[in-house]
Structures are given as C-alpha cells and as structure tokens.
Amino acid sequence: MTQPDSTSPLQLSIAQAVACIRFNRPDALNAVNIDMARAFLDAVTTIAATPEVRAVLLCGQGRAFMAGGDVAELSQGAATAARIIEPLHAGLLIMTALPVPVVASVRGAVAGAGLSMMLAADLAIAADDSTFNMAYAKLGASPDASGSWHLPRVVGLRKAMEIALLSESLDATEALRLSVVNRVVPAADLDAETDQLIRRLADGPTASFGRIKSLLRAAETRDLATQLDAERAAFEACAATEDFHEGVTAFLQKRRPSYHGR
C-alpha cells in the first residue's frame, strides 16, 4: 500500500488494487504546473510497474478537477511551457497504454489541460456541477495533453472544432449528451458513485479489460483485416487466463463470477 504525501502537488495512493492519482493544488483549482507535471509522470510510471493495480482513478482535491495550466508559470514563455508539457505528455502516453481501466472523476472546473486529461481516461464520471471548457483559444494557445487527439474521436470533427475554437463552456448535461463524460451524478453522490464504479472495475477481469482497451484504441488506425487478426489474438490470449475460465464456469453455473485479475 502506498500512502499519499499531503504536501505534494499530486498525491498517489495504491490500496485494494486501485491506484488513485489526486491533483493537489486546490487553492489554484489544481492548475497543472511544472512540479505537478513531473509528479504525474512519476505516478503513472510507478503504477505501470505495480502489477497488483487493477484500476486507476484520476481526481482533484477540493472544488475542481483541474482548471488548465498554471497561467503564472505559462506567462514565463515557451521554455517554461515545455517543462510542463514534456513530462505531462510522457505520462499520458504511459497512462493510456496501461492494461487496466482508467477512470476520471470530475467536479467543478474541467478546463484546458484538465479537459484534455479527462478525455484521455477510459471512462469519466462527473458531478452535476461540473463545467467543461477547452479554454486554450482564450489564452491564444492550442490544445496539449492529448486534447486535439481525443476530442474529435469523442464528439466528431465538426463539434470538436466548435468546442475548441469558440471555447464556450459545456454544462454536465451537454457533456453527457456529447459523450464527453459517461455518467453524471449529483455532486453530493460523486465520491460514492465513483467508489462503486472503480470497485466494479478493480474486481473485474483485468486481462480482458486491458485487451478491450488495446483493441478499441487501435481500431481507427487499422484496416478491418488487421483488426480481425488482433481480435483473434486477443481472444485467444483471454481464453488462456484464469478469469476466462471463471467467467465461463460462472455463466454455466448461473452464478456471479469471482475474478482475480489472472
């Protein structure tokens, strides 16, 4: 079990097969700065090297998920921006390749890099008080943290152009309609609903989840024949796992399966 450092701009805890990454600059609405970006890279590197992790949670301390980049640091120029972006992007490449589900649990402001990072998660659950804004154009900037890659894949090119160019806020209802998030719950219930969702994933067939993620993320880059080959290989690999045997046995016995991530 890993315990978080309360003074760090990002807290990592690992317990009961769940790794929690909590952005921890609440007074700045968790705006990402150099230290947080470096801590994020360190955190996902640790998670990738921890085989007992079966699900990952992204969340923010306080009343916001993340209100973009730290404008005070960004005002120092391109060299400082690079010191934020480089570890952030390196960490996102590791996070999106993790063979376990990644869930973003968001409330309040989800803007700029915060929206980009939420989109990079596999699933997103939002409090009904959340607001979403790409925001980059408001600063004369362009998206980072994978926003330009994930947004059009989620909402389509035309809508992505509108969201990014106009930088108009979306409320939680509209974000749900556009599939920017998967679920919207009352703000008072967010923690409990998140716990239930992350526990369901952590208790699930981990190897299956990992191969599902890999297939779906690669599908747009492959032709059908290549994807069919990848599906066959993934299914055969799943069929060799203990969890597959348990799932099939439970189905035939008409009982709930008990998965162990093997």
C-alpha positions, -999 to 999 in steps of 0.1 A, spaced: 0 0 0 13 34 -9 2 65 11 0 100 -4 22 129 5 -2 157 17 23 184 7 28 172 -29 11 189 -58 -1 154 -68 -9 125 -44 -6 89 -54 -21 62 -32 -24 25 -40 -48 3 -20 -70 -27 -27 -59 -29 -63 -68 7 -70 -43 34 -78 -56 69 -71 -39 100 -87 -52 131 -70 -43 165 -82 -35 185 -51 -33 223 -57 -69 231 -46 -61 268 -40 -52 271 -77 -81 249 -88 -55 222 -94 -39 240 -123 -10 220 -136 25 234 -131 60 220 -136 60 202 -103 26 186 -108 35 175 -144 67 158 -131 48 142 -103 22 129 -127 49 112 -148 64 97 -117 30 85 -105 20 67 -138 55 52 -140 50 38 -105 16 24 -114 29 8 -146 55 -10 -125 29 -22 -99 13 -54 -112 -13 -55 -84 -30 -24 -97 -63 -33 -115 -79 1 -119 -67 37 -118 -87 68 -106 -79 104 -116 -95 131 -94 -89 165 -80 -86 178 -44 -111 205 -35 -138 220 -57 -123 215 -91 -108 187 -112 -83 209 -130 -86 244 -143 -60 240 -170 -24 250 -169 -8 274 -143 -11 307 -161 16 323 -139 41 297 -150 30 297 -186 34 335 -187 72 329 -184 73 318 -220 77 288 -243 106 272 -224 86 271 -192 56 257 -211 78 229 -225 89 220 -189 52 214 -181 42 197 -214 71 173 -218 65 153 -186 28 156 -189 28 141 -224 52 114 -214 29 105 -185 -2 104 -207 15 80 -231 21 57 -202 -14 62 -188 -33 55 -220 -12 23 -225 -19 9 -191 -36 -25 -193 -62 -15 -167 -92 8 -168 -86 45 -160 -115 65 -146 -116 103 -143 -139 115 -115 -146 152 -120 -163 181 -104 -163 219 -108 -139 233 -134 -127 209 -160 -108 232 -184 -78 233 -207 -54 205 -198 -79 193 -173 -104 185 -200 -77 170 -222 -66 147 -194 -101 137 -186 -107 128 -222 -76 106 -221 -91 85 -194 -111 54 -204 -142 65 -186 -154 97 -169 -180 103 -142 -190 139 -134 -207 158 -107 -237 177 -120 -220 210 -110 -191 203 -135 -183 227 -163 -161 219 -193 -142 243 -215 -112 236 -238 -101 272 -230 -69 272 -249 -81 297 -275 -89 322 -247 -52 324 -240 -41 324 -276 -29 288 -273 -36 255 -288 -45 222 -271 -20 200 -253 -22 169 -231 -39 149 -259 -70 172 -263 -67 176 -300 -64 138 -304 -92 126 -281 -118 154 -286 -126 147 -323 -127 110 -316 -153 115 -289 -175 142 -304 -167 142 -341 -146 168 -361 -172 195 -366 -183 196 -329 -146 194 -318 -139 225 -340 -167 244 -322 -157 233 -287 -120 242 -293 -123 273 -315 -152 291 -296 -141 279 -261 -177 280 -249 -185 262 -217 -205 229 -216 -225 220 -186 -227 185 -173 -259 177 -191 -245 187 -225 -212 169 -218 -232 137 -212 -252 142 -244 -220 145 -264 -203 115 -246 -176 138 -232 -185 120 -199 -201 87 -194 -222 94 -163 -234 125 -144 -244 122 -108 -255 146 -80 -224 164 -66 -231 150 -32 -230 115 -46 -199 118 -67 -175 101 -43 -198 72 -35 -207 66 -72 -170 68 -81 -161 43 -54 -188 19 -67 -176 22 -103 -139 19 -96 -145 -11 -73 -165 -28 -101 -136 -23 -125 -109 -34 -100 -129 -65 -92 -134 -74 -129 -115 -95 -154 -83 -73 -157 -67 -91 -186 -99 -88 -206 -102 -51 -198 -67 -45 -209 -72 -62 -243 -105 -45 -248 -88 -11 -243 -60 -20 -266 -83 -31 -294 -106 -1 -292 -77 24 -290 -60 9 -321 -91 3 -342 -91 36 -361 -56 31 -372 -61 -4 -387 -80 -19 -416 -106 -45 -409 -84 -75 -417 -57 -63 -393 -82 -56 -366 -98 -91 -371 -63 -106 -366 -58 -85 -335 -92 -96 -321 -84 -133 -327 -51 -130 -309 -66 -111 -280 -95 -135 -276 -71 -165 -276 -49 -148 -250 -80 -141 -228 -91 -177 -232 -59 -189 -216 -65 -168 -184 -79 -180 -151 -105 -152 -153 -119 -165 -186 -122 -200 -171 -140 -185 -141 -163 -164 -162 -174 -193 -184 -178 -216 -154 -199 -190 -135 -220 -184 -166 -228 -222 -169 -234 -225 -132 -256 -194 -132 -237 -176 -105 -217 -143 -102 -181 -147 -113 -152 -140 -89 -123 -126 -108 -88 -123 -95 -71 -105 -124 -52 -135 -136 
